[in-house]
Amino acid sequence: MRLMYIAYICSVIEFAAPVWYPSMSKTSIQKLQQIQNKALRLAMGLPCSTRIDDLHAEANVIPLIVHFQTLTALHAEKYQ
C-alpha cells in the first residue's frame, strides 16, 4: 500500500510543486498535510491515534513542507 501511495498520491501532490508551493498559504499546506496523514494511516493500517512523527517514521515519508522546500530548492539550483 505504501508503494501505491507514493506512486499515485505523491506524484499528484508533487506535480509542479516548485511552481505553486511558494505562493501557497500555510492553511493550504496544512490541509494537504492532513490529507497526506490520512492517506498514510490508511495505507499503513495505523490507527488515528498514531502520532504524526511516528506515522512519518513508520512510512519513511517526510512532512510535505520539508519535501516541497527541498523540491523548490533543487529546482532553483538546477535553473540558475
DRENLOBA-405288 format. One record per residue (C-alpha): chain; x, y, z negated. Coordinates in pm, whole numbers, plus 50000, padded with zeros to 5 digits. Layout:
! DRENLOBA-405288
+----+-------+-------+-------+
: ch :     x :     y :     z :
+----+-------+-------+-------+
:  A :     X :     Y :     Z :
...
+----+-------+-------+-------+
This chain:
! DRENLOBA-405288
+----+-------+-------+-------+
: ch :     x :     y :     z :
+----+-------+-------+-------+
:  A : 50000 : 50000 : 50000 :
:  A : 50288 : 50237 : 49927 :
:  A : 50416 : 50198 : 50281 :
:  A : 50071 : 50272 : 50419 :
:  A : 50057 : 50585 : 50204 :
:  A : 50395 : 50701 : 50332 :
:  A : 50317 : 50619 : 50694 :
:  A : 49968 : 50764 : 50715 :
:  A : 49914 : 51019 : 50439 :
:  A : 50263 : 51168 : 50405 :
:  A : 50302 : 51211 : 50778 :
:  A : 49981 : 51415 : 50790 :
:  A : 50065 : 51624 : 50483 :
:  A : 50422 : 51691 : 50600 :
:  A : 50335 : 51780 : 50960 :
:  A : 50486 : 52122 : 51035 :
:  A : 50538 : 52189 : 50662 :
:  A : 50835 : 52423 : 50722 :
:  A : 50600 : 52648 : 50920 :
:  A : 50294 : 52657 : 50696 :
:  A : 50440 : 52590 : 50349 :
:  A : 50597 : 52935 : 50290 :
:  A : 50260 : 53106 : 50332 :
:  A : 50061 : 52865 : 50112 :
:  A : 49918 : 52977 : 49781 :
:  A : 50010 : 52795 : 49460 :
:  A : 49648 : 52686 : 49429 :
:  A : 49655 : 52518 : 49769 :
:  A : 49978 : 52338 : 49687 :
:  A : 49831 : 52221 : 49356 :
:  A : 49525 : 52086 : 49538 :
:  A : 49747 : 51894 : 49781 :
:  A : 49945 : 51761 : 49486 :
:  A : 49625 : 51638 : 49322 :
:  A : 49529 : 51460 : 49643 :
:  A : 49872 : 51301 : 49659 :
:  A : 49846 : 51189 : 49297 :
:  A : 49505 : 51030 : 49356 :
:  A : 49631 : 50853 : 49669 :
:  A : 49940 : 50727 : 49486 :
:  A : 49733 : 50594 : 49195 :
:  A : 49508 : 50413 : 49438 :
:  A : 49798 : 50277 : 49644 :
:  A : 49994 : 50166 : 49338 :
:  A : 49690 : 50034 : 49149 :
:  A : 49762 : 50256 : 48849 :
:  A : 49502 : 50397 : 48609 :
:  A : 49405 : 50765 : 48598 :
:  A : 49576 : 50794 : 48261 :
:  A : 49921 : 50736 : 48416 :
:  A : 50144 : 51037 : 48360 :
:  A : 50237 : 51226 : 48677 :
:  A : 50612 : 51186 : 48619 :
:  A : 50569 : 50811 : 48568 :
:  A : 50345 : 50791 : 48874 :
:  A : 50607 : 50955 : 49095 :
:  A : 50884 : 50742 : 48949 :
:  A : 50687 : 50420 : 48998 :
:  A : 50602 : 50514 : 49358 :
:  A : 50952 : 50651 : 49422 :
:  A : 50799 : 50975 : 49554 :
:  A : 50897 : 51331 : 49469 :
:  A : 50640 : 51606 : 49399 :
:  A : 50512 : 51781 : 49710 :
:  A : 50652 : 52123 : 49621 :
:  A : 51004 : 51979 : 49594 :
:  A : 50957 : 51792 : 49919 :
:  A : 50822 : 52099 : 50101 :
:  A : 51108 : 52315 : 49972 :
:  A : 51359 : 52057 : 50093 :
:  A : 51197 : 52029 : 50437 :
:  A : 51184 : 52406 : 50470 :
:  A : 51550 : 52445 : 50370 :
:  A : 51661 : 52174 : 50614 :
:  A : 51457 : 52333 : 50892 :
:  A : 51604 : 52677 : 50823 :
:  A : 51956 : 52533 : 50814 :
:  A : 51904 : 52348 : 51141 :
:  A : 51786 : 52656 : 51331 :
:  A : 52032 : 52915 : 51204 :
+----+-------+-------+-------+
